[in-house]
Amino acid sequence: MARFNTEIRRFDYPNSGLNQPEELGCFSLDINREFHDDNSQRKYFIKPSNYDDVRFDLTKGYEGMVKRDEFKDEQIDHLLKWINNHELGNMQTDFICRRGLLNRLMRTPYAKEDDWKFAVTLHKGTYYLCECPTDQSLATIKQMMGEKDEEMCGWGCKFEQYLTAIVKATIGSHTLVYSGEVDAVSTDGNFGEHYVEFKTMKHSALQRPGFKRYKLRNWWAQSVLVGVPEIVVGLRDDAGIVTKLQTYKTQDLPMMVGARSPAGVFRRGCDLYPAYKGLRIYFPA
């Protein structure tokens, strides 16, 4: 098992960063997580006239909700099925994986308490990466199985419905193809037709010290990887009622956590850019 030092100063060198991801296609997963090679789960975000006066009841339908098996690890099976369906088996790329794996790796310099384990297979010049469960991740899932925690997770799923995009990106001289679930498409605003990311949280969470330090970093990493320019946050009360929407531009998040620019090298604790550099740890020369 390979190990490496995650001290941020190790990655304090010039880096060309991540280019704008290019979407190659998409697929859908139905309520039973069955694969469909289409965009049937494509949803559109219709913006309310007043973001400060909404009412979305996240508890509706909870009793009949089909719950996802959090212990079932889907790995990259669906992504590989899509690649095979579209006869892209000989696609020239250095890495194939899911966005969640890249997101976790990008956060490593800032979330040292979170452990992870990856499995890597080299086949015909391409590295296939899968995330493996750890004792810590399994313990977290079990902890969330309490009745109230499980209901709150259901609230989040109620606010999100999924289409999966397949994108290709370049970091330095290396190419990656990966899949990432996207919540909806918006056709309004300054971005033209674009994906939006949905989040839901309590009103009071915005004032917590860790909101900018951890939440915004996580949101940025998740959104920038698939080129999502806008994040819509549903602010809820303890009863699961969303009463207000708040939006964030992905490109603004580095500045919000204290970075001086989104593409520079900054000090430890207020810097997002070294997360890009963390991806180079695994890359062969």
C-alpha positions as CSV (number, residue, x, y, z in Angstrom):
1,M,0.0,0.0,0.0
2,A,1.5,3.4,-1.1
3,R,1.6,6.3,1.4
4,F,2.7,9.9,0.9
5,N,3.2,13.1,2.8
6,T,0.3,15.6,2.4
7,E,2.0,18.7,3.8
8,I,0.9,21.6,1.6
9,R,4.4,23.0,1.3
10,R,5.3,19.9,-0.8
11,F,3.0,21.1,-3.5
12,D,4.1,24.7,-3.5
13,Y,5.5,24.8,-7.1
14,P,4.2,26.0,-10.4
15,N,1.3,24.1,-11.8
16,S,-0.8,24.5,-15.0
17,G,-4.0,23.6,-13.1
18,L,-7.2,22.0,-14.4
19,N,-8.6,23.1,-17.7
20,Q,-12.3,23.6,-18.4
21,P,-13.9,20.1,-18.4
22,E,-15.4,19.0,-21.7
23,E,-18.6,17.0,-21.5
24,L,-18.5,13.8,-23.5
25,G,-22.0,12.6,-22.8
26,C,-24.3,11.5,-20.0
27,F,-26.3,8.6,-18.6
28,S,-29.2,8.3,-16.1
29,L,-29.8,6.1,-13.0
30,D,-33.4,5.4,-12.2
31,I,-34.9,5.1,-8.7
32,N,-33.4,1.6,-8.3
33,R,-30.0,2.8,-9.5
34,E,-30.4,1.0,-12.8
35,F,-28.3,2.3,-15.7
36,H,-30.0,4.0,-18.7
37,D,-27.9,5.3,-21.6
38,D,-30.0,8.4,-22.0
39,N,-30.8,11.8,-20.3
40,S,-34.1,10.7,-18.9
41,Q,-33.1,12.0,-15.5
42,R,-32.3,15.5,-16.8
43,K,-34.1,18.0,-14.7
44,Y,-34.5,21.8,-15.2
45,F,-34.2,24.4,-12.4
46,I,-37.1,26.9,-12.7
47,K,-36.0,29.8,-10.6
48,P,-38.6,31.2,-8.2
49,S,-39.4,34.9,-8.5
50,N,-38.3,35.6,-4.9
51,Y,-35.5,33.6,-3.5
52,D,-36.2,35.0,0.0
53,D,-39.8,33.6,0.0
54,V,-40.0,30.0,-0.9
55,R,-41.5,26.9,0.8
56,F,-40.2,23.5,-0.2
57,D,-41.3,20.6,2.2
58,L,-38.4,18.1,2.1
59,T,-40.4,15.7,4.3
60,K,-43.0,15.0,1.6
61,G,-42.8,11.4,0.3
62,Y,-40.2,10.4,2.9
63,E,-42.2,7.4,4.1
64,G,-42.3,5.9,0.6
65,M,-38.8,6.9,-0.4
66,V,-36.7,4.2,-2.0
67,K,-33.5,4.4,0.1
68,R,-30.1,3.9,-1.5
69,D,-27.9,1.2,-0.1
70,E,-25.0,3.2,1.3
71,F,-23.0,0.0,1.8
72,K,-23.2,-1.0,-1.9
73,D,-20.2,0.3,-3.7
74,E,-20.9,0.9,-7.4
75,Q,-17.3,1.7,-8.3
76,I,-17.0,2.7,-12.0
77,D,-19.3,0.0,-13.4
78,H,-21.8,2.5,-14.9
79,L,-19.0,4.7,-16.4
80,L,-17.4,1.7,-18.0
81,K,-20.8,0.6,-19.4
82,W,-21.3,4.0,-21.0
83,I,-17.7,3.9,-22.5
84,N,-18.4,0.4,-23.9
85,N,-21.8,1.4,-25.3
86,H,-20.3,4.3,-27.2
87,E,-17.3,2.2,-28.5
88,L,-14.8,4.3,-26.7
89,G,-12.8,1.4,-25.3
90,N,-9.7,2.6,-27.1
91,M,-10.1,6.1,-25.9
92,Q,-6.7,7.6,-25.2
93,T,-6.7,8.9,-21.6
94,D,-4.4,8.6,-18.6
95,F,-7.0,8.1,-15.9
96,I,-10.6,6.9,-15.6
97,C,-12.5,7.3,-12.3
98,R,-15.5,8.9,-10.6
99,R,-15.5,12.6,-9.6
100,G,-15.9,11.7,-5.9
101,L,-12.5,10.1,-5.9
102,L,-10.9,13.3,-7.4
103,N,-12.8,15.5,-5.0
104,R,-11.5,13.5,-2.0
105,L,-8.0,13.7,-3.3
106,M,-8.2,17.4,-3.9
107,R,-9.3,18.0,-0.3
108,T,-6.5,15.9,1.2
109,P,-4.2,18.8,2.1
110,Y,-7.0,20.4,4.1
111,A,-8.8,17.3,5.6
112,K,-6.0,15.3,7.0
113,E,-8.4,13.6,9.5
114,D,-10.2,11.9,6.6
115,D,-8.6,8.7,5.5
116,W,-9.1,7.1,2.1
117,K,-8.0,4.1,0.1
118,F,-7.9,3.8,-3.7
119,A,-7.5,0.7,-5.9
120,V,-5.6,1.3,-9.2
121,T,-5.5,-0.9,-12.2
122,L,-3.3,-0.2,-15.2
123,H,-4.8,-1.5,-18.5
124,K,-3.4,-0.6,-21.9
125,G,-1.8,2.6,-20.7
126,T,-4.8,3.9,-18.7
127,Y,-5.1,3.9,-14.9
128,Y,-8.5,2.9,-13.6
129,L,-9.1,4.2,-10.1
130,C,-11.7,3.2,-7.6
131,E,-12.3,4.3,-4.1
132,C,-12.4,1.5,-1.5
133,P,-14.3,1.7,1.9
134,T,-12.2,2.3,5.0
135,D,-13.0,1.6,8.6
136,Q,-13.6,5.3,9.0
137,S,-16.0,5.6,6.1
138,L,-18.0,2.5,7.2
139,A,-18.3,3.9,10.7
140,T,-19.6,7.2,9.4
141,I,-22.3,5.4,7.3
142,K,-23.4,3.3,10.4
143,Q,-23.5,6.5,12.5
144,M,-25.8,8.1,9.9
145,M,-28.2,5.2,10.1
146,G,-30.0,6.6,13.1
147,E,-33.6,7.5,12.4
148,K,-33.2,11.3,12.5
149,D,-29.9,11.4,10.6
150,E,-31.4,9.0,8.0
151,E,-34.3,11.3,7.6
152,M,-32.1,14.4,7.2
153,C,-30.1,12.5,4.5
154,G,-33.4,11.9,2.8
155,W,-34.1,15.6,2.9
156,G,-30.9,16.2,1.0
157,C,-31.8,13.5,-1.6
158,K,-35.3,15.1,-1.9
159,F,-33.6,18.4,-2.9
160,E,-31.4,16.6,-5.4
161,Q,-32.2,14.4,-8.4
162,Y,-29.4,13.0,-10.5
163,L,-28.2,12.9,-14.1
164,T,-24.6,11.7,-14.5
165,A,-22.3,13.6,-16.8
166,I,-19.1,12.2,-18.3
167,V,-16.4,14.7,-18.7
168,K,-12.8,14.9,-20.0
169,A,-10.3,17.2,-18.4
170,T,-6.6,17.9,-18.6
171,I,-4.2,18.6,-15.7
172,G,-0.8,19.6,-17.0
173,S,0.1,16.9,-19.6
174,H,-2.3,14.3,-18.2
175,T,-5.9,13.6,-19.3
176,L,-8.7,12.3,-17.1
177,V,-12.2,10.9,-18.0
178,Y,-14.6,10.8,-15.1
179,S,-18.3,10.8,-14.2
180,G,-20.1,13.1,-11.8
181,E,-23.7,13.3,-10.8
182,V,-25.3,16.7,-11.6
183,D,-28.5,18.0,-10.1
184,A,-30.2,20.1,-12.7
185,V,-29.9,22.4,-15.8
186,S,-30.6,26.1,-15.7
187,T,-31.3,28.1,-18.8
188,D,-31.5,31.5,-17.1
189,G,-28.8,33.9,-16.0
190,N,-25.4,35.0,-17.3
191,F,-24.1,31.5,-18.0
192,G,-26.5,30.4,-20.7
193,E,-27.6,26.8,-20.4
194,H,-25.6,25.3,-17.6
195,Y,-25.6,22.8,-14.8
196,V,-26.4,23.8,-11.2
197,E,-25.5,22.1,-8.0
198,F,-28.1,21.9,-5.2
199,K,-27.2,21.9,-1.5
200,T,-29.4,22.1,1.6
201,M,-28.5,23.1,5.1
202,K,-29.9,24.8,8.2
203,H,-30.0,28.6,8.2
204,S,-27.7,28.7,11.2
205,A,-25.0,26.7,9.5
206,L,-24.0,29.8,7.4
207,Q,-22.6,31.4,10.6
208,R,-20.6,28.4,11.8
209,P,-16.8,28.9,11.7
210,G,-16.3,25.8,9.5
211,F,-18.7,27.0,6.8
212,K,-16.1,28.9,4.8
213,R,-13.1,26.8,5.8
214,Y,-14.6,23.4,5.0
215,K,-18.1,23.6,3.3
216,L,-17.1,26.1,0.6
217,R,-13.9,24.2,-0.2
218,N,-15.8,21.0,-0.6
219,W,-18.5,22.7,-2.8
220,W,-15.8,24.3,-5.0
221,A,-13.9,21.1,-5.6
222,Q,-17.1,19.2,-6.4
223,S,-18.4,21.8,-8.8
224,V,-15.2,22.9,-10.6
225,L,-14.5,19.3,-11.6
226,V,-17.5,19.0,-13.8
227,G,-17.7,22.7,-14.8
228,V,-20.7,23.6,-12.7
229,P,-20.7,27.5,-12.4
230,E,-23.6,27.9,-10.0
231,I,-24.5,26.4,-6.6
232,V,-28.1,26.8,-5.2
233,V,-28.4,26.3,-1.5
234,G,-31.8,25.6,0.1
235,L,-31.8,27.0,3.7
236,R,-34.1,24.9,5.8
237,D,-35.5,24.9,9.3
238,D,-35.5,22.0,11.8
239,A,-38.7,20.6,10.3
240,G,-37.2,20.2,6.9
241,I,-38.9,23.2,5.3
242,V,-36.7,25.2,2.8
243,T,-37.7,28.8,3.2
244,K,-35.0,30.6,1.4
245,L,-32.6,30.0,-1.5
246,Q,-29.1,31.4,-1.7
247,T,-26.8,31.1,-4.7
248,Y,-23.0,31.1,-5.1
249,K,-20.8,31.3,-8.2
250,T,-18.2,28.6,-8.2
251,Q,-15.6,31.0,-9.5
252,D,-16.1,33.2,-6.4
253,L,-15.6,30.6,-3.7
254,P,-11.8,30.8,-3.6
255,M,-12.0,34.5,-2.8
256,M,-14.7,33.8,-0.2
257,V,-12.4,31.6,1.8
258,G,-9.7,34.2,1.9
259,A,-7.6,33.4,-1.2
260,R,-6.2,36.4,-3.0
261,S,-7.0,35.0,-6.5
262,P,-8.5,31.6,-7.7
263,A,-5.2,30.6,-9.4
264,G,-2.3,31.6,-7.2
265,V,-0.3,30.0,-4.5
266,F,-1.4,31.1,-1.0
267,R,-0.9,30.4,2.6
268,R,-2.0,27.3,4.4
269,G,-5.5,27.4,5.7
270,C,-6.9,29.9,3.2
271,D,-5.8,28.4,-0.1
272,L,-7.7,26.3,-2.6
273,Y,-5.2,26.1,-5.4
274,P,-2.8,23.4,-3.9
275,A,-5.7,21.0,-4.1
276,Y,-5.1,20.9,-7.9
277,K,-1.5,20.1,-7.2
278,G,-2.5,17.2,-5.0
279,L,-3.7,15.4,-8.0
280,R,-0.2,15.2,-9.3
281,I,0.9,13.0,-6.5
282,Y,-0.2,9.9,-8.4
283,F,0.9,11.0,-11.9
284,P,3.9,9.2,-13.4
285,A,6.4,11.4,-15.2
